């Protein structure tokens, strides 16, 4: 791929990413409007759609507190990974 082709592809990618961000923001606004209309209800039937908005409880390890309280143990179970990050600036 030539530099000119790469530049065109990078421009096209940035335009598509902007469209995705715009669509994601619009989707979030629609979700927020539905949630506001639902109020405290966990489930609503709207025509052919069943819309649910339920509380979910999760349990996670507080790694900062673990490192502070038991740093040796935290170090034993720490896994380091390497990945390549793609970015167009």
PyMOL Python script that loads the backbone (N, CA, C, O; Angstrom):
from pymol import cmd

cmd.read_pdbstr("""\
ATOM      1  N   UNK A   1       0.855  -1.164   0.000  1.00  0.00           N
ATOM      2  CA  UNK A   1       0.000   0.000   0.000  1.00  0.00           C
ATOM      3  C   UNK A   1       0.909   1.237   0.000  1.00  0.00           C
ATOM      4  O   UNK A   1       1.831   1.344   0.808  1.00  0.00           O
ATOM      5  N   UNK A   2       0.635   2.147  -0.905  1.00  0.00           N
ATOM      6  CA  UNK A   2       1.452   3.366  -0.982  1.00  0.00           C
ATOM      7  C   UNK A   2       1.081   4.323   0.151  1.00  0.00           C
ATOM      8  O   UNK A   2       0.054   4.158   0.809  1.00  0.00           O
ATOM      9  N   UNK A   3       1.929   5.317   0.364  1.00  0.00           N
ATOM     10  CA  UNK A   3       1.682   6.327   1.397  1.00  0.00           C
ATOM     11  C   UNK A   3       0.373   7.067   1.108  1.00  0.00           C
ATOM     12  O   UNK A   3      -0.402   7.336   2.026  1.00  0.00           O
ATOM     13  N   UNK A   4       0.126   7.395  -0.163  1.00  0.00           N
ATOM     14  CA  UNK A   4      -1.119   8.089  -0.521  1.00  0.00           C
ATOM     15  C   UNK A   4      -2.338   7.216  -0.226  1.00  0.00           C
ATOM     16  O   UNK A   4      -3.344   7.710   0.283  1.00  0.00           O
ATOM     17  N   UNK A   5      -2.255   5.926  -0.541  1.00  0.00           N
ATOM     18  CA  UNK A   5      -3.358   5.022  -0.242  1.00  0.00           C
ATOM     19  C   UNK A   5      -3.571   4.901   1.269  1.00  0.00           C
ATOM     20  O   UNK A   5      -4.706   4.868   1.744  1.00  0.00           O
ATOM     21  N   UNK A   6      -2.476   4.835   2.008  1.00  0.00           N
ATOM     22  CA  UNK A   6      -2.559   4.740   3.455  1.00  0.00           C
ATOM     23  C   UNK A   6      -3.205   5.996   4.038  1.00  0.00           C
ATOM     24  O   UNK A   6      -4.020   5.916   4.957  1.00  0.00           O
ATOM     25  N   UNK A   7      -2.831   7.160   3.490  1.00  0.00           N
ATOM     26  CA  UNK A   7      -3.428   8.412   3.952  1.00  0.00           C
ATOM     27  C   UNK A   7      -4.933   8.413   3.688  1.00  0.00           C
ATOM     28  O   UNK A   7      -5.711   8.819   4.551  1.00  0.00           O
ATOM     29  N   UNK A   8      -5.352   7.959   2.497  1.00  0.00           N
ATOM     30  CA  UNK A   8      -6.780   7.899   2.171  1.00  0.00           C
ATOM     31  C   UNK A   8      -7.514   6.951   3.121  1.00  0.00           C
ATOM     32  O   UNK A   8      -8.603   7.258   3.606  1.00  0.00           O
ATOM     33  N   UNK A   9      -6.908   5.815   3.371  1.00  0.00           N
ATOM     34  CA  UNK A   9      -7.517   4.847   4.282  1.00  0.00           C
ATOM     35  C   UNK A   9      -7.621   5.410   5.699  1.00  0.00           C
ATOM     36  O   UNK A   9      -8.630   5.208   6.375  1.00  0.00           O
ATOM     37  N   UNK A  10      -6.582   6.114   6.148  1.00  0.00           N
ATOM     38  CA  UNK A  10      -6.600   6.719   7.482  1.00  0.00           C
ATOM     39  C   UNK A  10      -7.703   7.771   7.565  1.00  0.00           C
ATOM     40  O   UNK A  10      -8.405   7.846   8.574  1.00  0.00           O
ATOM     41  N   UNK A  11      -7.867   8.578   6.529  1.00  0.00           N
ATOM     42  CA  UNK A  11      -8.920   9.601   6.492  1.00  0.00           C
ATOM     43  C   UNK A  11     -10.296   8.932   6.524  1.00  0.00           C
ATOM     44  O   UNK A  11     -11.187   9.359   7.258  1.00  0.00           O
ATOM     45  N   UNK A  12     -10.455   7.882   5.720  1.00  0.00           N
ATOM     46  CA  UNK A  12     -11.724   7.154   5.676  1.00  0.00           C
ATOM     47  C   UNK A  12     -12.040   6.535   7.040  1.00  0.00           C
ATOM     48  O   UNK A  12     -13.182   6.567   7.497  1.00  0.00           O
ATOM     49  N   UNK A  13     -11.009   5.970   7.683  1.00  0.00           N
ATOM     50  CA  UNK A  13     -11.192   5.381   9.002  1.00  0.00           C
ATOM     51  C   UNK A  13     -11.636   6.419  10.013  1.00  0.00           C
ATOM     52  O   UNK A  13     -12.549   6.167  10.800  1.00  0.00           O
ATOM     53  N   UNK A  14     -11.002   7.585  10.004  1.00  0.00           N
ATOM     54  CA  UNK A  14     -11.374   8.645  10.948  1.00  0.00           C
ATOM     55  C   UNK A  14     -12.806   9.110  10.717  1.00  0.00           C
ATOM     56  O   UNK A  14     -13.529   9.383  11.676  1.00  0.00           O
ATOM     57  N   UNK A  15     -13.221   9.202   9.464  1.00  0.00           N
ATOM     58  CA  UNK A  15     -14.594   9.609   9.151  1.00  0.00           C
ATOM     59  C   UNK A  15     -15.588   8.562   9.663  1.00  0.00           C
ATOM     60  O   UNK A  15     -16.618   8.904  10.243  1.00  0.00           O
ATOM     61  N   UNK A  16     -15.266   7.290   9.442  1.00  0.00           N
ATOM     62  CA  UNK A  16     -16.137   6.222   9.923  1.00  0.00           C
ATOM     63  C   UNK A  16     -16.203   6.198  11.446  1.00  0.00           C
ATOM     64  O   UNK A  16     -17.268   5.983  12.023  1.00  0.00           O
ATOM     65  N   UNK A  17     -15.059   6.421  12.093  1.00  0.00           N
ATOM     66  CA  UNK A  17     -15.048   6.445  13.555  1.00  0.00           C
ATOM     67  C   UNK A  17     -15.890   7.600  14.086  1.00  0.00           C
ATOM     68  O   UNK A  17     -16.564   7.454  15.106  1.00  0.00           O
ATOM     69  N   UNK A  18     -15.861   8.745  13.407  1.00  0.00           N
ATOM     70  CA  UNK A  18     -16.690   9.879  13.815  1.00  0.00           C
ATOM     71  C   UNK A  18     -18.173   9.524  13.686  1.00  0.00           C
ATOM     72  O   UNK A  18     -18.973   9.875  14.552  1.00  0.00           O
ATOM     73  N   UNK A  19     -18.534   8.834  12.615  1.00  0.00           N
ATOM     74  CA  UNK A  19     -19.926   8.403  12.435  1.00  0.00           C
ATOM     75  C   UNK A  19     -20.340   7.416  13.531  1.00  0.00           C
ATOM     76  O   UNK A  19     -21.455   7.481  14.049  1.00  0.00           O
ATOM     77  N   UNK A  20     -19.435   6.511  13.871  1.00  0.00           N
ATOM     78  CA  UNK A  20     -19.712   5.546  14.932  1.00  0.00           C
ATOM     79  C   UNK A  20     -19.930   6.263  16.254  1.00  0.00           C
ATOM     80  O   UNK A  20     -20.873   5.947  16.980  1.00  0.00           O
ATOM     81  N   UNK A  21     -19.075   7.222  16.577  1.00  0.00           N
ATOM     82  CA  UNK A  21     -19.206   7.977  17.829  1.00  0.00           C
ATOM     83  C   UNK A  21     -20.522   8.734  17.868  1.00  0.00           C
ATOM     84  O   UNK A  21     -21.189   8.780  18.901  1.00  0.00           O
ATOM     85  N   UNK A  22     -20.896   9.332  16.733  1.00  0.00           N
ATOM     86  CA  UNK A  22     -22.156  10.069  16.650  1.00  0.00           C
ATOM     87  C   UNK A  22     -23.339   9.122  16.862  1.00  0.00           C
ATOM     88  O   UNK A  22     -24.270   9.444  17.600  1.00  0.00           O
ATOM     89  N   UNK A  23     -23.302   7.957  16.215  1.00  0.00           N
ATOM     90  CA  UNK A  23     -24.370   6.975  16.367  1.00  0.00           C
ATOM     91  C   UNK A  23     -24.428   6.446  17.801  1.00  0.00           C
ATOM     92  O   UNK A  23     -25.515   6.239  18.340  1.00  0.00           O
ATOM     93  N   UNK A  24     -23.275   6.229  18.418  1.00  0.00           N
ATOM     94  CA  UNK A  24     -23.227   5.746  19.797  1.00  0.00           C
ATOM     95  C   UNK A  24     -23.817   6.782  20.746  1.00  0.00           C
ATOM     96  O   UNK A  24     -24.538   6.427  21.678  1.00  0.00           O
ATOM     97  N   UNK A  25     -23.518   8.055  20.519  1.00  0.00           N
ATOM     98  CA  UNK A  25     -24.072   9.120  21.358  1.00  0.00           C
ATOM     99  C   UNK A  25     -25.590   9.186  21.193  1.00  0.00           C
ATOM    100  O   UNK A  25     -26.312   9.369  22.173  1.00  0.00           O
ATOM    101  N   UNK A  26     -26.072   9.040  19.976  1.00  0.00           N
ATOM    102  CA  UNK A  26     -27.510   9.051  19.726  1.00  0.00           C
ATOM    103  C   UNK A  26     -28.181   7.848  20.394  1.00  0.00           C
ATOM    104  O   UNK A  26     -29.262   7.978  20.969  1.00  0.00           O
ATOM    105  N   UNK A  27     -27.543   6.682  20.316  1.00  0.00           N
ATOM    106  CA  UNK A  27     -28.076   5.480  20.959  1.00  0.00           C
ATOM    107  C   UNK A  27     -28.150   5.668  22.473  1.00  0.00           C
ATOM    108  O   UNK A  27     -29.140   5.281  23.093  1.00  0.00           O
ATOM    109  N   UNK A  28     -27.126   6.250  23.067  1.00  0.00           N
ATOM    110  CA  UNK A  28     -27.126   6.508  24.514  1.00  0.00           C
ATOM    111  C   UNK A  28     -28.242   7.463  24.899  1.00  0.00           C
ATOM    112  O   UNK A  28     -28.887   7.278  25.931  1.00  0.00           O
ATOM    113  N   UNK A  29     -28.480   8.489  24.075  1.00  0.00           N
ATOM    114  CA  UNK A  29     -29.564   9.440  24.354  1.00  0.00           C
ATOM    115  C   UNK A  29     -30.915   8.727  24.319  1.00  0.00           C
ATOM    116  O   UNK A  29     -31.784   9.000  25.147  1.00  0.00           O
ATOM    117  N   UNK A  30     -31.092   7.821  23.370  1.00  0.00           N
ATOM    118  CA  UNK A  30     -32.344   7.058  23.283  1.00  0.00           C
ATOM    119  C   UNK A  30     -32.492   6.152  24.501  1.00  0.00           C
ATOM    120  O   UNK A  30     -33.574   6.065  25.082  1.00  0.00           O
ATOM    121  N   UNK A  31     -31.402   5.470  24.894  1.00  0.00           N
ATOM    122  CA  UNK A  31     -31.443   4.625  26.092  1.00  0.00           C
ATOM    123  C   UNK A  31     -31.828   5.439  27.316  1.00  0.00           C
ATOM    124  O   UNK A  31     -32.657   5.010  28.119  1.00  0.00           O
ATOM    125  N   UNK A  32     -31.220   6.626  27.458  1.00  0.00           N
ATOM    126  CA  UNK A  32     -31.509   7.482  28.609  1.00  0.00           C
ATOM    127  C   UNK A  32     -32.970   7.903  28.629  1.00  0.00           C
ATOM    128  O   UNK A  32     -33.579   7.969  29.697  1.00  0.00           O
ATOM    129  N   UNK A  33     -33.547   8.191  27.452  1.00  0.00           N
ATOM    130  CA  UNK A  33     -34.955   8.577  27.377  1.00  0.00           C
ATOM    131  C   UNK A  33     -35.852   7.405  27.787  1.00  0.00           C
ATOM    132  O   UNK A  33     -36.832   7.597  28.506  1.00  0.00           O
ATOM    133  N   UNK A  34     -35.520   6.198  27.335  1.00  0.00           N
ATOM    134  CA  UNK A  34     -36.305   5.018  27.707  1.00  0.00           C
ATOM    135  C   UNK A  34     -36.197   4.771  29.210  1.00  0.00           C
ATOM    136  O   UNK A  34     -37.202   4.498  29.866  1.00  0.00           O
ATOM    137  N   UNK A  35     -34.986   4.865  29.759  1.00  0.00           N
ATOM    138  CA  UNK A  35     -34.790   4.663  31.194  1.00  0.00           C
ATOM    139  C   UNK A  35     -35.581   5.684  32.007  1.00  0.00           C
ATOM    140  O   UNK A  35     -36.181   5.343  33.026  1.00  0.00           O
ATOM    141  N   UNK A  36     -35.580   6.937  31.555  1.00  0.00           N
ATOM    142  CA  UNK A  36     -36.335   7.973  32.261  1.00  0.00           C
ATOM    143  C   UNK A  36     -37.825   7.648  32.237  1.00  0.00           C
ATOM    144  O   UNK A  36     -38.519   7.843  33.234  1.00  0.00           O
ATOM    145  N   UNK A  37     -38.319   7.153  31.102  1.00  0.00           N
ATOM    146  CA  UNK A  37     -39.732   6.799  30.988  1.00  0.00           C
ATOM    147  C   UNK A  37     -40.069   5.587  31.860  1.00  0.00           C
ATOM    148  O   UNK A  37     -41.183   5.484  32.376  1.00  0.00           O
ATOM    149  N   UNK A  38     -39.110   4.668  32.027  1.00  0.00           N
ATOM    150  CA  UNK A  38     -39.341   3.473  32.836  1.00  0.00           C
ATOM    151  C   UNK A  38     -39.386   3.795  34.319  1.00  0.00           C
ATOM    152  O   UNK A  38     -40.066   3.102  35.076  1.00  0.00           O
ATOM    153  N   UNK A  39     -38.686   4.817  34.745  1.00  0.00           N
ATOM    154  CA  UNK A  39     -38.639   5.144  36.168  1.00  0.00           C
ATOM    155  C   UNK A  39     -38.029   4.010  36.960  1.00  0.00           C
ATOM    156  O   UNK A  39     -36.909   3.582  36.683  1.00  0.00           O
ATOM    157  N   UNK A  40     -38.777   3.513  37.962  1.00  0.00           N
ATOM    158  CA  UNK A  40     -38.282   2.429  38.817  1.00  0.00           C
ATOM    159  C   UNK A  40     -38.643   1.046  38.295  1.00  0.00           C
ATOM    160  O   UNK A  40     -38.239   0.042  38.882  1.00  0.00           O
ATOM    161  N   UNK A  41     -39.397   0.976  37.201  1.00  0.00           N
ATOM    162  CA  UNK A  41     -39.802  -0.318  36.663  1.00  0.00           C
ATOM    163  C   UNK A  41     -38.584  -1.078  36.145  1.00  0.00           C
ATOM    164  O   UNK A  41     -37.688  -0.499  35.529  1.00  0.00           O
ATOM    165  N   UNK A  42     -38.569  -2.379  36.405  1.00  0.00           N
ATOM    166  CA  UNK A  42     -37.472  -3.219  35.910  1.00  0.00           C
ATOM    167  C   UNK A  42     -37.778  -3.816  34.554  1.00  0.00           C
ATOM    168  O   UNK A  42     -36.866  -4.228  33.837  1.00  0.00           O
ATOM    169  N   UNK A  43     -39.054  -3.868  34.191  1.00  0.00           N
ATOM    170  CA  UNK A  43     -39.443  -4.481  32.927  1.00  0.00           C
ATOM    171  C   UNK A  43     -40.652  -3.751  32.352  1.00  0.00           C
ATOM    172  O   UNK A  43     -41.592  -3.415  33.073  1.00  0.00           O
ATOM    173  N   UNK A  44     -40.614  -3.514  31.055  1.00  0.00           N
ATOM    174  CA  UNK A  44     -41.713  -2.866  30.350  1.00  0.00           C
ATOM    175  C   UNK A  44     -41.909  -3.591  29.024  1.00  0.00           C
ATOM    176  O   UNK A  44     -40.937  -3.974  28.372  1.00  0.00           O
ATOM    177  N   UNK A  45     -43.151  -3.777  28.632  1.00  0.00           N
ATOM    178  CA  UNK A  45     -43.459  -4.349  27.321  1.00  0.00           C
ATOM    179  C   UNK A  45     -43.921  -3.203  26.435  1.00  0.00           C
ATOM    180  O   UNK A  45     -44.874  -2.498  26.767  1.00  0.00           O
ATOM    181  N   UNK A  46     -43.247  -3.021  25.313  1.00  0.00           N
ATOM    182  CA  UNK A  46     -43.577  -1.966  24.361  1.00  0.00           C
ATOM    183  C   UNK A  46     -43.781  -2.624  23.005  1.00  0.00           C
ATOM    184  O   UNK A  46     -42.821  -2.845  22.267  1.00  0.00           O
ATOM    185  N   UNK A  47     -45.027  -2.937  22.678  1.00  0.00           N
ATOM    186  CA  UNK A  47     -45.298  -3.628  21.419  1.00  0.00           C
ATOM    187  C   UNK A  47     -44.605  -4.968  21.398  1.00  0.00           C
ATOM    188  O   UNK A  47     -44.814  -5.797  22.284  1.00  0.00           O
ATOM    189  N   UNK A  48     -43.789  -5.182  20.399  1.00  0.00           N
ATOM    190  CA  UNK A  48     -43.081  -6.465  20.267  1.00  0.00           C
ATOM    191  C   UNK A  48     -41.826  -6.552  21.129  1.00  0.00           C
ATOM    192  O   UNK A  48     -41.151  -7.581  21.133  1.00  0.00           O
ATOM    193  N   UNK A  49     -41.503  -5.478  21.862  1.00  0.00           N
ATOM    194  CA  UNK A  49     -40.260  -5.437  22.638  1.00  0.00           C
ATOM    195  C   UNK A  49     -40.510  -5.598  24.122  1.00  0.00           C
ATOM    196  O   UNK A  49     -41.445  -5.027  24.683  1.00  0.00           O
ATOM    197  N   UNK A  50     -39.647  -6.394  24.746  1.00  0.00           N
ATOM    198  CA  UNK A  50     -39.598  -6.485  26.200  1.00  0.00           C
ATOM    199  C   UNK A  50     -38.324  -5.754  26.606  1.00  0.00           C
ATOM    200  O   UNK A  50     -37.222  -6.168  26.246  1.00  0.00           O
ATOM    201  N   UNK A  51     -38.478  -4.680  27.347  1.00  0.00           N
ATOM    202  CA  UNK A  51     -37.332  -3.857  27.760  1.00  0.00           C
ATOM    203  C   UNK A  51     -37.104  -4.089  29.247  1.00  0.00           C
ATOM    204  O   UNK A  51     -38.018  -3.930  30.056  1.00  0.00           O
ATOM    205  N   UNK A  52     -35.874  -4.467  29.602  1.00  0.00           N
ATOM    206  CA  UNK A  52     -35.546  -4.670  31.009  1.00  0.00           C
ATOM    207  C   UNK A  52     -34.417  -3.732  31.417  1.00  0.00           C
ATOM    208  O   UNK A  52     -33.513  -3.426  30.640  1.00  0.00           O
ATOM    209  N   UNK A  53     -34.505  -3.294  32.652  1.00  0.00           N
ATOM    210  CA  UNK A  53     -33.463  -2.431  33.229  1.00  0.00           C
ATOM    211  C   UNK A  53     -33.346  -2.834  34.688  1.00  0.00           C
ATOM    212  O   UNK A  53     -34.005  -2.271  35.562  1.00  0.00           O
ATOM    213  N   UNK A  54     -32.492  -3.822  34.934  1.00  0.00           N
ATOM    214  CA  UNK A  54     -32.389  -4.424  36.261  1.00  0.00           C
ATOM    215  C   UNK A  54     -31.037  -4.126  36.901  1.00  0.00           C
ATOM    216  O   UNK A  54     -30.029  -3.942  36.219  1.00  0.00           O
ATOM    217  N   UNK A  55     -31.049  -4.084  38.203  1.00  0.00           N
ATOM    218  CA  UNK A  55     -29.811  -3.908  38.961  1.00  0.00           C
ATOM    219  C   UNK A  55     -29.016  -5.211  38.907  1.00  0.00           C
ATOM    220  O   UNK A  55     -29.585  -6.297  39.017  1.00  0.00           O
ATOM    221  N   UNK A  56     -27.718  -5.100  38.739  1.00  0.00           N
ATOM    222  CA  UNK A  56     -26.829  -6.260  38.699  1.00  0.00           C
ATOM    223  C   UNK A  56     -25.742  -6.039  39.746  1.00  0.00           C
ATOM    224  O   UNK A  56     -25.102  -4.988  39.785  1.00  0.00           O
ATOM    225  N   UNK A  57     -25.549  -7.033  40.581  1.00  0.00           N
ATOM    226  CA  UNK A  57     -24.526  -6.945  41.618  1.00  0.00           C
ATOM    227  C   UNK A  57     -23.348  -7.834  41.228  1.00  0.00           C
ATOM    228  O   UNK A  57     -23.529  -8.998  40.873  1.00  0.00           O
ATOM    229  N   UNK A  58     -22.154  -7.281  41.295  1.00  0.00           N
ATOM    230  CA  UNK A  58     -20.951  -8.045  40.979  1.00  0.00           C
ATOM    231  C   UNK A  58     -19.964  -7.943  42.137  1.00  0.00           C
ATOM    232  O   UNK A  58     -19.997  -6.991  42.917  1.00  0.00           O
ATOM    233  N   UNK A  59     -19.106  -8.919  42.233  1.00  0.00           N
ATOM    234  CA  UNK A  59     -18.045  -8.916  43.241  1.00  0.00           C
ATOM    235  C   UNK A  59     -16.717  -8.926  42.503  1.00  0.00           C
ATOM    236  O   UNK A  59     -16.457  -9.805  41.682  1.00  0.00           O
ATOM    237  N   UNK A  60     -15.882  -7.946  42.801  1.00  0.00           N
ATOM    238  CA  UNK A  60     -14.576  -7.853  42.155  1.00  0.00           C
ATOM    239  C   UNK A  60     -13.499  -7.646  43.207  1.00  0.00           C
ATOM    240  O   UNK A  60     -13.753  -7.135  44.298  1.00  0.00           O
ATOM    241  N   UNK A  61     -12.312  -8.049  42.854  1.00  0.00           N
ATOM    242  CA  UNK A  61     -11.185  -7.872  43.772  1.00  0.00           C
ATOM    243  C   UNK A  61     -10.663  -6.448  43.648  1.00  0.00           C
ATOM    244  O   UNK A  61     -10.386  -5.970  42.548  1.00  0.00           O
ATOM    245  N   UNK A  62     -10.533  -5.781  44.778  1.00  0.00           N
ATOM    246  CA  UNK A  62      -9.966  -4.442  44.820  1.00  0.00           C
ATOM    247  C   UNK A  62      -8.442  -4.603  44.786  1.00  0.00           C
ATOM    248  O   UNK A  62      -7.804  -4.788  45.822  1.00  0.00           O
ATOM    249  N   UNK A  63      -7.874  -4.529  43.584  1.00  0.00           N
ATOM    250  CA  UNK A  63      -6.445  -4.809  43.429  1.00  0.00           C
ATOM    251  C   UNK A  63      -5.574  -3.789  44.153  1.00  0.00           C
ATOM    252  O   UNK A  63      -4.499  -4.139  44.642  1.00  0.00           O
ATOM    253  N   UNK A  64      -6.011  -2.545  44.230  1.00  0.00           N
ATOM    254  CA  UNK A  64      -5.220  -1.533  44.937  1.00  0.00           C
ATOM    255  C   UNK A  64      -5.132  -1.881  46.425  1.00  0.00           C
ATOM    256  O   UNK A  64      -4.061  -1.787  47.024  1.00  0.00           O
ATOM    257  N   UNK A  65      -6.257  -2.282  47.018  1.00  0.00           N
ATOM    258  CA  UNK A  65      -6.253  -2.651  48.433  1.00  0.00           C
ATOM    259  C   UNK A  65      -5.465  -3.936  48.648  1.00  0.00           C
ATOM    260  O   UNK A  65      -4.751  -4.062  49.643  1.00  0.00           O
ATOM    261  N   UNK A  66      -5.583  -4.890  47.730  1.00  0.00           N
ATOM    262  CA  UNK A  66      -4.825  -6.137  47.841  1.00  0.00           C
ATOM    263  C   UNK A  66      -3.329  -5.867  47.794  1.00  0.00           C
ATOM    264  O   UNK A  66      -2.569  -6.420  48.589  1.00  0.00           O
ATOM    265  N   UNK A  67      -2.905  -5.018  46.862  1.00  0.00           N
ATOM    266  CA  UNK A  67      -1.480  -4.693  46.757  1.00  0.00           C
ATOM    267  C   UNK A  67      -0.978  -4.000  48.015  1.00  0.00           C
ATOM    268  O   UNK A  67       0.160  -4.202  48.439  1.00  0.00           O
ATOM    269  N   UNK A  68      -1.840  -3.183  48.603  1.00  0.00           N
ATOM    270  CA  UNK A  68      -1.444  -2.460  49.812  1.00  0.00           C
ATOM    271  C   UNK A  68      -1.355  -3.408  51.012  1.00  0.00           C
ATOM    272  O   UNK A  68      -0.410  -3.337  51.797  1.00  0.00           O
ATOM    273  N   UNK A  69      -2.338  -4.290  51.147  1.00  0.00           N
ATOM    274  CA  UNK A  69      -2.389  -5.184  52.306  1.00  0.00           C
ATOM    275  C   UNK A  69      -1.468  -6.390  52.167  1.00  0.00           C
ATOM    276  O   UNK A  69      -0.818  -6.785  53.134  1.00  0.00           O
ATOM    277  N   UNK A  70      -1.406  -6.977  50.978  1.00  0.00           N
ATOM    278  CA  UNK A  70      -0.628  -8.201  50.766  1.00  0.00           C
ATOM    279  C   UNK A  70       0.156  -8.088  49.467  1.00  0.00           C
ATOM    280  O   UNK A  70      -0.108  -8.813  48.508  1.00  0.00           O
ATOM    281  N   UNK A  71       1.101  -7.192  49.441  1.00  0.00           N
ATOM    282  CA  UNK A  71       1.817  -6.910  48.197  1.00  0.00           C
ATOM    283  C   UNK A  71       2.553  -8.128  47.632  1.00  0.00           C
ATOM    284  O   UNK A  71       2.593  -8.309  46.415  1.00  0.00           O
ATOM    285  N   UNK A  72       3.133  -8.965  48.496  1.00  0.00           N
ATOM    286  CA  UNK A  72       3.841 -10.157  48.013  1.00  0.00           C
ATOM    287  C   UNK A  72       2.872 -11.122  47.329  1.00  0.00           C
ATOM    288  O   UNK A  72       3.172 -11.658  46.262  1.00  0.00           O
ATOM    289  N   UNK A  73       1.726 -11.339  47.939  1.00  0.00           N
ATOM    290  CA  UNK A  73       0.721 -12.230  47.359  1.00  0.00           C
ATOM    291  C   UNK A  73       0.182 -11.653  46.052  1.00  0.00           C
ATOM    292  O   UNK A  73       0.018 -12.379  45.072  1.00  0.00           O
ATOM    293  N   UNK A  74      -0.092 -10.361  46.038  1.00  0.00           N
ATOM    294  CA  UNK A  74      -0.584  -9.716  44.818  1.00  0.00           C
ATOM    295  C   UNK A  74       0.429  -9.861  43.695  1.00  0.00           C
ATOM    296  O   UNK A  74       0.049 -10.093  42.547  1.00  0.00           O
ATOM    297  N   UNK A  75       1.704  -9.728  44.005  1.00  0.00           N
ATOM    298  CA  UNK A  75       2.764  -9.852  43.008  1.00  0.00           C
ATOM    299  C   UNK A  75       2.825 -11.270  42.444  1.00  0.00           C
ATOM    300  O   UNK A  75       3.089 -11.459  41.256  1.00  0.00           O
ATOM    301  N   UNK A  76       2.583 -12.259  43.291  1.00  0.00           N
ATOM    302  CA  UNK A  76       2.616 -13.652  42.844  1.00  0.00           C
ATOM    303  C   UNK A  76       1.536 -13.933  41.793  1.00  0.00           C
ATOM    304  O   UNK A  76       1.734 -14.761  40.904  1.00  0.00           O
ATOM    305  N   UNK A  77       0.405 -13.249  41.896  1.00  0.00           N
ATOM    306  CA  UNK A  77      -0.716 -13.498  40.999  1.00  0.00           C
ATOM    307  C   UNK A  77      -0.905 -12.404  39.953  1.00  0.00           C
ATOM    308  O   UNK A  77      -1.953 -12.333  39.311  1.00  0.00           O
ATOM    309  N   UNK A  78       0.092 -11.562  39.783  1.00  0.00           N
ATOM    310  CA  UNK A  78       0.042 -10.526  38.754  1.00  0.00           C
ATOM    311  C   UNK A  78       0.591 -11.087  37.458  1.00  0.00           C
ATOM    312  O   UNK A  78       1.665 -11.687  37.422  1.00  0.00           O
ATOM    313  N   UNK A  79      -0.173 -10.878  36.395  1.00  0.00           N
ATOM    314  CA  UNK A  79       0.214 -11.383  35.082  1.00  0.00           C
ATOM    315  C   UNK A  79       0.457 -10.182  34.166  1.00  0.00           C
ATOM    316  O   UNK A  79      -0.400  -9.306  34.047  1.00  0.00           O
ATOM    317  N   UNK A  80       1.608 -10.141  33.529  1.00  0.00           N
ATOM    318  CA  UNK A  80       1.946  -9.067  32.620  1.00  0.00           C
ATOM    319  C   UNK A  80       1.718  -9.543  31.187  1.00  0.00           C
ATOM    320  O   UNK A  80       2.156 -10.627  30.802  1.00  0.00           O
ATOM    321  N   UNK A  81       1.027  -8.716  30.407  1.00  0.00           N
ATOM    322  CA  UNK A  81       0.780  -9.043  29.001  1.00  0.00           C
ATOM    323  C   UNK A  81       1.249  -7.884  28.115  1.00  0.00           C
ATOM    324  O   UNK A  81       1.346  -6.742  28.562  1.00  0.00           O
ATOM    325  N   UNK A  82       1.528  -8.195  26.885  1.00  0.00           N
ATOM    326  CA  UNK A  82       1.953  -7.179  25.925  1.00  0.00           C
ATOM    327  C   UNK A  82       1.014  -7.212  24.729  1.00  0.00           C
ATOM    328  O   UNK A  82       0.664  -8.280  24.228  1.00  0.00           O
ATOM    329  N   UNK A  83       0.613  -6.036  24.280  1.00  0.00           N
ATOM    330  CA  UNK A  83      -0.267  -5.926  23.123  1.00  0.00           C
ATOM    331  C   UNK A  83       0.180  -4.720  22.300  1.00  0.00           C
ATOM    332  O   UNK A  83       0.843  -3.817  22.810  1.00  0.00           O
ATOM    333  N   UNK A  84      -0.185  -4.720  21.046  1.00  0.00           N
ATOM    334  CA  UNK A  84       0.124  -3.579  20.177  1.00  0.00           C
ATOM    335  C   UNK A  84      -1.112  -2.695  20.097  1.00  0.00           C
ATOM    336  O   UNK A  84      -2.207  -3.185  19.822  1.00  0.00           O
ATOM    337  N   UNK A  85      -0.946  -1.405  20.334  1.00  0.00           N
ATOM    338  CA  UNK A  85      -2.053  -0.455  20.283  1.00  0.00           C
ATOM    339  C   UNK A  85      -2.023   0.280  18.947  1.00  0.00           C
ATOM    340  O   UNK A  85      -1.006   0.860  18.569  1.00  0.00           O
ATOM    341  N   UNK A  86      -3.154   0.247  18.236  1.00  0.00           N
ATOM    342  CA  UNK A  86      -3.277   0.931  16.945  1.00  0.00           C
ATOM    343  C   UNK A  86      -3.885   2.297  17.189  1.00  0.00           C
ATOM    344  O   UNK A  86      -4.913   2.414  17.856  1.00  0.00           O
ATOM    345  N   UNK A  87      -3.250   3.341  16.646  1.00  0.00           N
ATOM    346  CA  UNK A  87      -3.725   4.711  16.840  1.00  0.00           C
ATOM    347  C   UNK A  87      -3.386   5.538  15.609  1.00  0.00           C
ATOM    348  O   UNK A  87      -2.307   5.404  15.031  1.00  0.00           O
ATOM    349  N   UNK A  88      -4.321   6.391  15.221  1.00  0.00           N
ATOM    350  CA  UNK A  88      -4.056   7.350  14.146  1.00  0.00           C
ATOM    351  C   UNK A  88      -4.187   8.743  14.740  1.00  0.00           C
ATOM    352  O   UNK A  88      -5.260   9.122  15.210  1.00  0.00           O
ATOM    353  N   UNK A  89      -3.122   9.490  14.722  1.00  0.00           N
ATOM    354  CA  UNK A  89      -3.131  10.827  15.315  1.00  0.00           C
ATOM    355  C   UNK A  89      -3.158  11.896  14.237  1.00  0.00           C
ATOM    356  O   UNK A  89      -3.169  13.087  14.549  1.00  0.00           O
TER     357      UNK A  89
END
""", "prot")
cmd.dss("prot")
cmd.show_as("cartoon", "prot")
cmd.util.cbc("prot")
cmd.orient("prot")
